[in-house]
Amino acid sequence: MTSSSLSLRDSQALVDQWIKTHGVRYFHEMTNLAVLMEEVGELARLFARTYGEQSFKDSDHAKQIPDEMADILFVLMCLANQTGVDLSDALQRNLDKKTARDSERHKNNPKLQ
């Protein structure tokens, strides 16, 4: 299985396997939540420099947006694994909710025209 063909469920299992093989154990959920916020901040920093008005610092050039997004996904999957959340099911339920709630709202929003 190549990385491009991984489902969310497969990805969660792969993260769990990695943690158990290389990571010793999961960090506490609150630690992982703090790490998630840190990773989101690193992505925000890159966006501010790439798409916003901030200029890059020398230390920013080694960072890449795809890698920062993957860091976020990794930690989110750790939290999902720790709390028993199947992200595939959760995403489908969330899309169903959004479809029922917003099926016409965005189409009728003049700000999006």
Sequence and secondary structure as in RCSB ss.txt:
>XXXX:A:sequence
MTSSSLSLRDSQALVDQWIKTHGVRYFHEMTNLAVLMEEVGELARLFARTYGEQSFKDSDHAKQIPDEMADILFV
LMCLANQTGVDLSDALQRNLDKKTARDSERHKNNPKLQ
>XXXX:A:secstr
  GGG  HHHHHHHHHHHHHHHSSS   HHHHHHHHHHHHHHHHHHHHHHTSS    GGGTT  HHHHHHHHHHH
HHHHHHHHT  HHHHHHHHHHHHHHHHTTTTTT GGG 
